[in-house]
Amino acid sequence: MRNFVLTPTLAAAAALATGGCSNDATTAGNKPGVLVLVAQSVTTNLPVQIQPQPVGHVVAYSSVTVHSQIGGILQQVNFLEGAEVKSNDLLFAIDPRPAQATLAHDQAQLEYGQAQFNRDEKLFQAKIESQDQFDSSRANRDTLAATVRQDKLNLEFTEIRAPFDGVVGSLQKHVGDVIKAPDDTLTTINQIHPIYAEFAVPEQYLPEIRRQMALHPLKVSATFDNMNVPPPPGELTFVDNSVDPSTGTIDLRATFSNENSALWPGQFVTVNLTLSELTNAVVVPTQAVQAGQNGEFIYVVKPNQTVEQQPVKIGIEFDGNTEIKSGLSGGETVVTDGQLRLAPGVKVSVKNK
């Protein structure tokens, strides 16, 4: 039978890994420790967010397709494509002359009808004219007055103004085109201040979302790749009235003031929905948490530069950090890199990043 012999080199390594005898420990103490990266556990407030963070898309707060309510030749376009416009800004002007001529004609008709009504009223009061004739004259006068009011509206309709503050899209008709009302599309306007982000979350979050919404407004932020401005803050403002049975998700909508115009209609964003906030939570970098046969643990660096394997119970993760529910307090030094070479009692040396 073959006998195995423990070489001096392996014996020294085994002694270091297990702590060894006093002479071995003295020898190990003269050697540099295992190089590790460390961080401090901290006590802080930690937001409770839905994980993984859902992906949503941005939707204009209001969107309108601009049509003309009166036909005619397009005379003016008073904006640049893609520009921001204010409510009631003049966008288009239709040639007003046909509407002006119709109004002048009908106003003359109304003046005649009013004069005729005045004569018929006197005759009716003198009992020379019948009730039927008087009623007919009054109806004719009122019909002409209504026609004039419609003519004035048509004249106003030759000027097409922005219904709200927003951003105009591409121009569909140009100066000189004959506009057919109301079929022809002139442009579109999207309102982006404020703006919506719509997204969906698994249905198991619905009870907690509803409970937290009853207590306080739920904060939402939205980010996207290559974002070069701070994420705009928002608030959850809509929860759909049913769960989608095909996906098991519930549709939500958040409203953002979007003052810096960071969000744009149609854009895909990562949505951060904060349900609540943990106060005085002990937090460590997520890479400090290790998984063992008996659960999660963390290597804690003791004052004598040796490590201790500390069992912990973890909570939520946020922005690269993990909540430690039990097993650790704030202000302790924990190992974040180099754990594969460690064992309880092993000496360590802190290396620069």
SULLINBEL-V420257 format. One record per residue. RES is the residue in three letters. SS is DSSP state (H for helix, E for strand, C for the rest). PSI is psi in whole degrees, 0 to 359 (999 if undefined). Layout:
res | ss | psi
RES | SS | PSI
RES | SS | PSI
//
This chain:
res | ss | psi
MET | C | 137
ARG | C | 133
ASN | C | 139
PHE | C | 134
VAL | C | 132
LEU | C | 115
THR | C | 159
PRO | H | 323
THR | H | 314
LEU | H | 325
ALA | H | 318
ALA | H | 321
ALA | H | 320
ALA | H | 320
ALA | H | 321
LEU | H | 321
ALA | H | 328
THR | H | 356
GLY | C | 328
GLY | C | 188
CYS | C | 181
SER | H | 321
ASN | H | 319
ASP | H | 320
ALA | H | 322
THR | H | 319
THR | H | 317
ALA | H | 326
GLY | H | 338
ASN | C | 352
LYS | C | 152
PRO | C | 145
GLY | C | 172
VAL | E | 130
LEU | E | 129
VAL | E | 160
LEU | E | 144
VAL | E | 166
ALA | E | 166
GLN | E | 135
SER | C | 142
VAL | E | 155
THR | E | 121
THR | E | 175
ASN | E | 137
LEU | E | 123
PRO | E | 140
VAL | E | 113
GLN | E | 159
ILE | C | 129
GLN | C | 140
PRO | C | 154
GLN | C | 131
PRO | C | 156
VAL | E | 132
GLY | E | 183
HIS | E | 151
VAL | E | 137
VAL | E | 137
ALA | E | 142
TYR | E | 318
SER | E | 146
SER | E | 133
VAL | E | 138
THR | E | 124
VAL | E | 123
HIS | E | 161
SER | C | 142
GLN | C | 1
ILE | C | 141
GLY | C | 162
GLY | E | 186
ILE | E | 130
LEU | E | 118
GLN | E | 326
GLN | E | 146
VAL | E | 117
ASN | C | 34
PHE | C | 164
LEU | C | 140
GLU | C | 135
GLY | C | 3
ALA | C | 158
GLU | E | 138
VAL | E | 157
LYS | C | 157
SER | C | 134
ASN | C | 5
ASP | C | 141
LEU | E | 120
LEU | E | 309
PHE | E | 154
ALA | E | 124
ILE | E | 146
ASP | C | 116
PRO | C | 350
ARG | H | 317
PRO | H | 320
ALA | H | 323
GLN | H | 319
ALA | H | 317
THR | H | 319
LEU | H | 316
ALA | H | 319
HIS | H | 313
ASP | H | 332
GLN | H | 321
ALA | H | 320
GLN | H | 322
LEU | H | 320
GLU | H | 318
TYR | H | 317
GLY | H | 324
GLN | H | 318
ALA | H | 319
GLN | H | 320
PHE | H | 320
ASN | H | 319
ARG | H | 316
ASP | H | 328
GLU | H | 317
LYS | H | 318
LEU | H | 323
PHE | H | 320
GLN | H | 330
ALA | C | 3
LYS | C | 31
ILE | C | 333
GLU | C | 148
SER | C | 163
GLN | H | 322
ASP | H | 317
GLN | H | 319
PHE | H | 316
ASP | H | 322
SER | H | 320
SER | H | 319
ARG | H | 319
ALA | H | 321
ASN | H | 317
ARG | H | 315
ASP | H | 324
THR | H | 317
LEU | H | 323
ALA | H | 319
ALA | H | 322
THR | H | 319
VAL | H | 320
ARG | H | 321
GLN | H | 321
ASP | H | 320
LYS | H | 322
LEU | H | 317
ASN | H | 325
LEU | H | 321
GLU | H | 325
PHE | H | 347
THR | C | 345
GLU | E | 120
ILE | E | 119
ARG | E | 158
ALA | C | 130
PRO | C | 341
PHE | C | 169
ASP | C | 135
GLY | E | 190
VAL | E | 128
VAL | E | 150
GLY | C | 207
SER | C | 152
LEU | C | 126
GLN | C | 338
LYS | C | 154
HIS | C | 165
VAL | C | 131
GLY | C | 342
ASP | C | 145
VAL | E | 120
ILE | E | 129
LYS | C | 117
ALA | C | 141
PRO | C | 22
ASP | C | 321
ASP | C | 132
THR | E | 131
LEU | E | 315
THR | E | 182
THR | E | 154
ILE | E | 130
ASN | E | 131
GLN | E | 122
ILE | E | 358
HIS | E | 96
PRO | E | 188
ILE | E | 159
TYR | E | 154
ALA | E | 124
GLU | E | 138
PHE | E | 170
ALA | E | 146
VAL | E | 155
PRO | E | 146
GLU | H | 338
GLN | H | 342
TYR | H | 347
LEU | H | 312
PRO | H | 318
GLU | H | 323
ILE | H | 313
ARG | H | 321
ARG | H | 316
GLN | H | 324
MET | H | 328
ALA | H | 340
LEU | H | 324
HIS | C | 160
PRO | C | 142
LEU | C | 124
LYS | E | 143
VAL | E | 141
SER | E | 161
ALA | E | 134
THR | E | 163
PHE | C | 166
ASP | C | 141
ASN | C | 27
MET | C | 124
ASN | C | 15
VAL | C | 160
PRO | C | 142
PRO | C | 129
PRO | C | 137
PRO | E | 147
GLY | E | 185
GLU | E | 140
LEU | E | 122
THR | E | 353
PHE | E | 132
VAL | E | 126
ASP | E | 159
ASN | E | 7
SER | E | 155
VAL | E | 138
ASP | E | 110
PRO | C | 339
SER | C | 335
THR | C | 344
GLY | C | 29
THR | E | 162
ILE | E | 134
ASP | E | 135
LEU | E | 161
ARG | E | 134
ALA | E | 148
THR | E | 133
PHE | E | 139
SER | C | 326
ASN | C | 41
GLU | C | 328
ASN | C | 10
SER | C | 32
ALA | C | 326
LEU | C | 144
TRP | C | 139
PRO | C | 136
GLY | C | 351
GLN | C | 144
PHE | E | 136
VAL | E | 155
THR | E | 125
VAL | E | 131
ASN | E | 105
LEU | E | 116
THR | E | 118
LEU | E | 319
SER | E | 190
GLU | E | 128
LEU | E | 131
THR | E | 142
ASN | E | 43
ALA | E | 140
VAL | E | 126
VAL | E | 140
VAL | E | 159
PRO | E | 139
THR | H | 327
GLN | H | 350
ALA | H | 337
VAL | C | 126
GLN | E | 153
ALA | E | 127
GLY | E | 181
GLN | C | 331
ASN | C | 12
GLY | E | 192
GLU | E | 149
PHE | E | 167
ILE | E | 139
TYR | E | 121
VAL | E | 131
VAL | E | 123
LYS | C | 167
PRO | C | 332
ASN | C | 14
GLN | C | 20
THR | E | 164
VAL | E | 151
GLU | E | 137
GLN | E | 110
GLN | E | 113
PRO | E | 141
VAL | C | 160
LYS | E | 122
ILE | E | 158
GLY | E | 233
ILE | E | 161
GLU | E | 145
PHE | E | 122
ASP | C | 45
GLY | C | 7
ASN | E | 155
THR | E | 137
GLU | E | 136
ILE | E | 109
LYS | E | 324
SER | E | 156
GLY | C | 354
LEU | C | 148
SER | C | 168
GLY | C | 150
GLY | C | 5
GLU | C | 151
THR | E | 123
VAL | E | 150
VAL | E | 131
THR | E | 347
ASP | E | 140
GLY | C | 11
GLN | H | 335
LEU | H | 337
ARG | H | 9
LEU | C | 158
ALA | C | 160
PRO | C | 131
GLY | C | 351
VAL | C | 138
LYS | E | 144
VAL | E | 157
SER | E | 135
VAL | E | 126
LYS | C | 155
ASN | C | 150
LYS | C | 999
//
